[in-house]
Amino acid sequence: MKILVINCGSSSLKYQLIDMDTEGVIAKGLCERIGIDGSRIVYQPAGGGKTVTESPMPTHTQAIKMVIDALTNPETGVVKNMDEIGAVGHRLVHGGEKFACSTIIDDEVIKAVEECNELAPLHNPANLIGIAACQEIMPNTPMVGVFDTAFHQTMPEEAFLYGLPYEYYKKYKVRRYGFHGTSHSYVSKRAAEVLGQSYDGLKTIVCHLGNGASVSAVKNGKSVDTSMGLTPLEGLIMGTRSGDIDPAIMEFIMKKENLDIDEMMNVLNKKSGVLGVSEMTSDFRDLEDAYLAGNQDAIRAMKVFAYRVAKYIGAYTAAMNGVDVICFTAGLGENNRYVRNDICAYLGYLGIELDQEQNAKRGEDLVISTPDSKVKVMVIPTNEELAIARETLALVQK
């Protein structure tokens, strides 16, 4: 079966067509600047060159139509018509407590996801637009929703509750939900496969490090804690997000700068993180270049970032009463050996020592700790699209 994976953002749409017989990518690409001037589609078939086509995309429906046109193009396409696609898997960001696993999308599911919109106002509406666009164009093709929050629904109460009046949880479901669940699930399972060990018998910490970043504790195949919370703002310092702060800072700065709550939230979400600390950039690639050039602003930001990650690793080691494997993944975690080195420099108490030759590699599943390290440290490139496709296949074949 061929499965189309769709990941909709507010103004973007990532897609992959995957052959589930081989789990190979048939074609992939990206629609950018949807509803904005200068919109374009990037398309690349397996083994072929990348093409970029600029064209107006006023809506996600138009973007989906352009994806289908690219996939069925007589010269560069990879399918004759959309009947060859057996199902569509959609990334959905927030399922609240309603969804602890992936599900076939129907009207009831859409209504339930809409009820979670206020918990993820930047993400859920865009995800729903993508679903509606696909349903309009492919009305007879089964659709599956795979939730970022679902993997973390196994967290115990002591991990997901905040120190707030319990009535806010009962009335509004204010709690830690966590995100990047599809990635944390895939990486922790893949690590067990690479090591040839039972997934149900490992204590794994996954560090999903990129512009958005989170850490999770996976004990015996289940998420027992994760750093993001009610929203993706909590936890690690990120590209532009502050991560954990003293809540009273908000009132202090709002009074000093004469800001309202929307302006303050904009500071925390879009002007903070390594961008704010470095006063330079939110792009970790640019930050790495400046760090290696000895720029003190970049060094400061990278040190603050690495320290926060190391603290969470220590906390989750305690939460699981030990750790067997620490995995680095996502853009930064997979590709920046200096960040991995700086984080692991704090972990000597765990008996960790990095093999610097292994740590210098990228783009493959790797053990980067020395053979005598008491805890294995690994790099596992994430593959959220494949994970979504697997979940989709399992449901449509039932």
GUMARMI-579008 format. One line per 2 residues: their letters; for each residue x, y, z of C-alpha. Coordinates in nm, 2 decimals. Layout:
# GUMARMI-579008
a> X/Y/Z ~ ...
END
This chain:
# GUMARMI-579008
mk> 0.00/0.00/0.00 ~ 0.11/0.36/-0.07
il> 0.04/0.61/0.21 ~ 0.05/0.98/0.18
vi> 0.17/1.16/0.50 ~ 0.06/1.52/0.55
nc> 0.20/1.76/0.81 ~ 0.02/2.09/0.80
gs> 0.14/2.41/0.96 ~ -0.03/2.75/0.96
ss> 0.14/2.85/0.63 ~ 0.32/2.53/0.53
lk> 0.25/2.17/0.43 ~ 0.51/1.89/0.44
yq> 0.43/1.57/0.25 ~ 0.58/1.22/0.18
li> 0.44/0.94/-0.02 ~ 0.57/0.61/0.12
dm> 0.55/0.25/-0.02 ~ 0.47/0.05/0.29
dt> 0.58/-0.28/0.13 ~ 0.94/-0.15/0.15
eg> 0.89/0.16/0.38 ~ 1.08/0.35/0.11
vi> 0.99/0.72/0.03 ~ 0.85/0.74/-0.32
ak> 0.84/1.12/-0.32 ~ 0.85/1.41/-0.08
gl> 0.83/1.78/-0.06 ~ 0.70/2.10/0.10
ce> 0.45/2.37/0.02 ~ 0.56/2.70/0.17
ri> 0.40/3.04/0.23 ~ 0.04/2.92/0.19
gi> -0.18/3.23/0.18 ~ 0.12/3.46/0.15
dg> 0.29/3.62/-0.15 ~ 0.57/3.41/-0.29
sr> 0.42/3.07/-0.22 ~ 0.59/2.77/-0.38
iv> 0.60/2.39/-0.38 ~ 0.91/2.18/-0.35
yq> 0.89/1.83/-0.50 ~ 1.14/1.55/-0.52
pa> 1.08/1.20/-0.64 ~ 1.30/0.92/-0.51
gg> 1.62/0.91/-0.72 ~ 1.52/1.23/-0.90
gk> 1.61/1.59/-0.88 ~ 1.43/1.85/-0.67
tv> 1.20/2.09/-0.85 ~ 1.07/2.42/-0.71
te> 0.75/2.57/-0.86 ~ 0.63/2.92/-0.75
sp> 0.25/2.95/-0.77 ~ -0.03/3.12/-0.58
mp> -0.16/2.90/-0.29 ~ -0.43/3.10/-0.13
th> -0.55/2.81/0.08 ~ -0.44/2.46/0.20
tq> -0.68/2.31/-0.04 ~ -0.49/2.47/-0.33
ai> -0.17/2.34/-0.17 ~ -0.31/1.98/-0.16
km> -0.42/2.01/-0.52 ~ -0.06/2.11/-0.62
vi> 0.08/1.81/-0.42 ~ -0.15/1.58/-0.61
da> -0.06/1.74/-0.94 ~ 0.31/1.69/-0.87
lt> 0.26/1.33/-0.77 ~ 0.05/1.25/-1.08
np> 0.25/1.46/-1.33 ~ 0.29/1.26/-1.65
et> 0.66/1.34/-1.67 ~ 0.79/1.35/-1.32
gv> 0.51/1.20/-1.11 ~ 0.52/0.87/-0.93
vk> 0.16/0.76/-0.95 ~ -0.09/0.75/-1.24
nm> -0.38/0.87/-1.03 ~ -0.48/0.91/-0.67
de> -0.65/0.57/-0.66 ~ -0.31/0.42/-0.61
ig> -0.29/0.59/-0.27 ~ -0.45/0.36/-0.01
av> -0.47/0.61/0.28 ~ -0.36/0.95/0.41
gh> -0.19/0.99/0.75 ~ -0.22/1.33/0.92
rl> -0.01/1.47/1.19 ~ -0.23/1.62/1.46
vh> -0.06/1.82/1.73 ~ -0.30/1.83/2.03
gg> -0.55/1.56/2.12 ~ -0.59/1.65/2.48
ek> -0.70/1.36/2.70 ~ -0.94/1.25/2.43
fa> -0.69/1.06/2.22 ~ -0.43/0.82/2.37
cs> -0.36/0.65/2.03 ~ -0.40/0.72/1.66
ti> -0.75/0.70/1.51 ~ -0.95/0.68/1.19
id> -1.07/1.03/1.11 ~ -1.45/1.09/1.10
de> -1.69/1.37/1.19 ~ -1.68/1.28/1.56
vi> -1.30/1.29/1.57 ~ -1.29/1.62/1.39
ka> -1.53/1.77/1.64 ~ -1.31/1.64/1.93
ve> -1.00/1.79/1.78 ~ -1.17/2.12/1.73
ec> -1.25/2.12/2.10 ~ -0.87/2.11/2.17
ne> -0.80/2.41/1.94 ~ -0.76/2.65/2.23
la> -0.48/2.43/2.37 ~ -0.29/2.45/2.04
pl> -0.43/2.76/1.86 ~ -0.13/2.78/1.61
hn> -0.13/2.41/1.52 ~ -0.47/2.23/1.55
pa> -0.67/2.46/1.32 ~ -0.40/2.42/1.05
nl> -0.41/2.05/1.09 ~ -0.78/2.04/1.05
ig> -0.76/2.26/0.74 ~ -0.53/2.00/0.59
ia> -0.77/1.72/0.67 ~ -1.06/1.91/0.51
ac> -0.86/1.98/0.20 ~ -0.77/1.61/0.16
qe> -1.13/1.50/0.22 ~ -1.25/1.74/-0.05
im> -1.01/1.61/-0.31 ~ -1.00/1.24/-0.20
pn> -1.34/1.18/-0.04 ~ -1.32/0.80/-0.06
tp> -0.97/0.76/0.08 ~ -0.94/0.67/0.45
mv> -0.78/0.93/0.67 ~ -0.59/0.87/0.99
gv> -0.50/1.11/1.27 ~ -0.17/1.06/1.45
fd> -0.14/1.28/1.76 ~ 0.18/1.45/1.90
ta> 0.03/1.42/2.25 ~ -0.09/1.06/2.23
fh> 0.24/0.89/2.33 ~ 0.26/1.09/2.65
qt> -0.09/0.99/2.77 ~ 0.08/0.71/2.97
mp> 0.23/0.97/3.21 ~ 0.12/0.91/3.57
ee> -0.07/1.17/3.76 ~ 0.23/1.28/3.96
af> 0.41/1.37/3.64 ~ 0.13/1.55/3.45
ly> -0.03/1.76/3.73 ~ 0.08/2.11/3.80
gl> 0.09/2.27/4.15 ~ -0.23/2.46/4.09
py> -0.57/2.43/4.24 ~ -0.70/2.09/4.13
ey> -1.03/2.25/4.02 ~ -0.84/2.39/3.71
yk> -0.76/2.03/3.60 ~ -1.12/1.91/3.67
ky> -1.28/2.21/3.49 ~ -1.03/2.29/3.21
kv> -0.79/1.99/3.19 ~ -0.49/2.21/3.27
rr> -0.21/1.96/3.29 ~ 0.11/1.86/3.12
yg> 0.04/1.69/2.78 ~ 0.38/1.69/2.61
fh> 0.45/1.71/2.23 ~ 0.69/1.55/1.97
gt> 0.53/1.22/2.08 ~ 0.56/1.06/1.74
sh> 0.93/1.13/1.74 ~ 0.99/1.02/2.10
sy> 0.80/0.69/2.03 ~ 0.99/0.62/1.70
vs> 1.33/0.70/1.84 ~ 1.30/0.50/2.16
kr> 1.17/0.20/1.97 ~ 1.45/0.23/1.71
aa> 1.71/0.25/1.98 ~ 1.60/-0.08/2.12
ev> 1.61/-0.23/1.77 ~ 1.96/-0.11/1.70
lg> 2.08/-0.24/2.04 ~ 1.90/-0.57/1.99
qs> 1.73/-0.53/2.33 ~ 1.37/-0.56/2.44
yd> 1.18/-0.23/2.42 ~ 0.98/-0.33/2.72
gl> 1.29/-0.37/2.94 ~ 1.47/-0.04/2.87
kt> 1.49/0.29/3.05 ~ 1.54/0.55/2.77
iv> 1.58/0.92/2.77 ~ 1.51/1.08/2.43
ch> 1.64/1.43/2.36 ~ 1.45/1.58/2.06
lg> 1.66/1.89/2.00 ~ 1.58/2.14/1.73
ng> 1.41/2.48/1.70 ~ 1.14/2.32/1.91
as> 1.30/2.09/2.17 ~ 1.18/1.84/2.43
vs> 1.31/1.56/2.65 ~ 1.11/1.25/2.74
av> 1.16/0.96/2.99 ~ 1.05/0.63/2.83
kn> 1.03/0.34/3.08 ~ 0.96/-0.01/2.96
gk> 0.81/0.12/2.64 ~ 0.59/0.39/2.80
sv> 0.64/0.77/2.83 ~ 0.64/0.85/3.20
dt> 0.75/1.22/3.18 ~ 0.82/1.48/2.92
sm> 0.94/1.84/2.93 ~ 0.68/2.02/2.73
gl> 0.35/2.09/2.91 ~ 0.00/2.23/2.85
tp> 0.16/2.40/2.55 ~ 0.50/2.36/2.37
le> 0.63/2.66/2.56 ~ 0.74/2.47/2.88
gl> 1.06/2.29/2.92 ~ 1.39/2.34/2.74
im> 1.52/2.66/2.61 ~ 1.44/2.65/2.23
gt> 1.50/2.85/1.92 ~ 1.27/3.13/2.01
rs> 1.08/2.99/2.31 ~ 1.19/3.06/2.67
gd> 1.11/2.72/2.82 ~ 1.08/2.71/3.20
id> 1.07/3.05/3.38 ~ 0.96/3.19/3.71
pa> 0.59/3.29/3.63 ~ 0.64/3.61/3.83
im> 0.88/3.73/3.57 ~ 0.58/3.79/3.34
ef> 0.42/4.04/3.58 ~ 0.76/4.21/3.64
im> 0.84/4.26/3.28 ~ 0.49/4.36/3.18
kk> 0.49/4.64/3.44 ~ 0.85/4.75/3.34
en> 0.78/4.74/2.96 ~ 0.41/4.83/2.97
ld> 0.31/4.51/2.79 ~ -0.03/4.34/2.78
id> -0.06/3.96/2.81 ~ -0.06/3.90/2.43
em> 0.26/4.10/2.39 ~ 0.42/3.92/2.68
mn> 0.33/3.58/2.54 ~ 0.48/3.69/2.20
vl> 0.81/3.77/2.39 ~ 0.81/3.42/2.55
nk> 0.72/3.24/2.23 ~ 0.90/3.43/1.96
ks> 1.17/3.65/2.11 ~ 1.32/3.43/2.37
gv> 1.52/3.10/2.37 ~ 1.86/3.11/2.21
lg> 1.75/3.40/2.00 ~ 1.70/3.61/2.31
vs> 2.00/3.49/2.50 ~ 2.24/3.53/2.21
em> 2.08/3.84/2.07 ~ 2.19/3.70/1.73
ts> 1.98/3.42/1.58 ~ 1.74/3.13/1.65
df> 1.90/2.91/1.38 ~ 2.13/2.67/1.56
rd> 2.34/2.62/1.24 ~ 2.43/2.99/1.25
le> 2.48/2.97/1.62 ~ 2.72/2.68/1.58
da> 2.93/2.87/1.32 ~ 2.95/3.17/1.56
yl> 3.03/2.93/1.86 ~ 3.32/2.78/1.67
ag> 3.45/3.12/1.57 ~ 3.46/3.21/1.94
nq> 3.17/3.45/1.95 ~ 3.09/3.50/2.32
da> 2.72/3.56/2.26 ~ 2.69/3.23/2.08
ir> 2.89/3.05/2.34 ~ 2.67/3.19/2.62
am> 2.35/3.07/2.44 ~ 2.49/2.72/2.37
kv> 2.60/2.68/2.73 ~ 2.27/2.78/2.87
fa> 2.09/2.54/2.62 ~ 2.32/2.25/2.70
yr> 2.29/2.30/3.07 ~ 1.91/2.29/3.06
va> 1.91/1.97/2.86 ~ 2.16/1.81/3.11
ky> 1.93/1.91/3.40 ~ 1.64/1.74/3.24
ig> 1.84/1.42/3.18 ~ 1.93/1.42/3.54
ay> 1.57/1.47/3.65 ~ 1.45/1.19/3.42
ta> 1.72/0.95/3.54 ~ 1.57/1.01/3.89
am> 1.21/0.97/3.76 ~ 1.29/0.62/3.62
ng> 1.54/0.53/3.90 ~ 1.81/0.48/3.64
vd> 1.87/0.51/3.27 ~ 2.00/0.26/3.01
vi> 2.01/0.47/2.70 ~ 2.02/0.84/2.61
cf> 1.92/0.92/2.25 ~ 1.98/1.24/2.06
ta> 1.75/1.32/1.77 ~ 1.60/1.59/1.54
gl> 1.79/1.86/1.35 ~ 2.02/1.98/1.63
ge> 2.04/1.65/1.82 ~ 2.14/1.46/1.51
nn> 2.38/1.70/1.35 ~ 2.56/1.91/1.62
ry> 2.84/1.71/1.79 ~ 2.94/2.01/2.00
vr> 2.60/2.03/2.17 ~ 2.60/1.66/2.23
nd> 2.95/1.69/2.38 ~ 2.86/1.99/2.60
ic> 2.55/1.81/2.73 ~ 2.74/1.48/2.80
ay> 3.01/1.67/2.98 ~ 2.76/1.70/3.27
lg> 2.69/1.33/3.28 ~ 3.01/1.18/3.41
yl> 2.83/1.07/3.72 ~ 2.64/0.82/3.50
gi> 2.96/0.67/3.38 ~ 2.93/0.82/3.04
el> 3.22/0.88/2.81 ~ 3.18/0.97/2.44
dq> 3.37/0.82/2.15 ~ 3.47/1.14/1.97
eq> 3.52/0.97/1.64 ~ 3.17/0.82/1.65
na> 3.03/1.15/1.78 ~ 3.17/1.33/1.47
kr> 2.95/1.12/1.24 ~ 2.60/1.21/1.13
ge> 2.30/1.08/0.93 ~ 2.28/0.73/1.06
dl> 2.19/0.53/1.37 ~ 2.50/0.54/1.60
vi> 2.62/0.45/1.94 ~ 2.85/0.74/2.03
st> 2.95/0.64/2.38 ~ 3.26/0.42/2.44
pd> 3.21/0.04/2.49 ~ 3.28/0.07/2.86
sk> 3.03/0.35/2.92 ~ 2.77/0.24/3.18
vk> 2.50/0.42/2.99 ~ 2.47/0.39/2.61
vm> 2.45/0.73/2.43 ~ 2.31/0.71/2.08
vi> 2.22/0.93/1.78 ~ 1.89/0.81/1.62
pt> 1.77/1.02/1.32 ~ 1.40/1.07/1.37
ne> 1.15/0.97/1.11 ~ 0.81/1.10/1.21
el> 0.66/1.05/0.86 ~ 0.74/0.68/0.86
ai> 0.60/0.65/1.21 ~ 0.28/0.82/1.10
ar> 0.26/0.59/0.79 ~ 0.30/0.28/1.01
et> 0.02/0.40/1.25 ~ -0.20/0.47/0.94
la> -0.13/0.13/0.79 ~ -0.21/-0.06/1.11
lv> -0.55/0.11/1.14 ~ -0.67/0.09/0.78
qk> -0.58/-0.28/0.76 ~ -0.78/-0.37/1.06
END
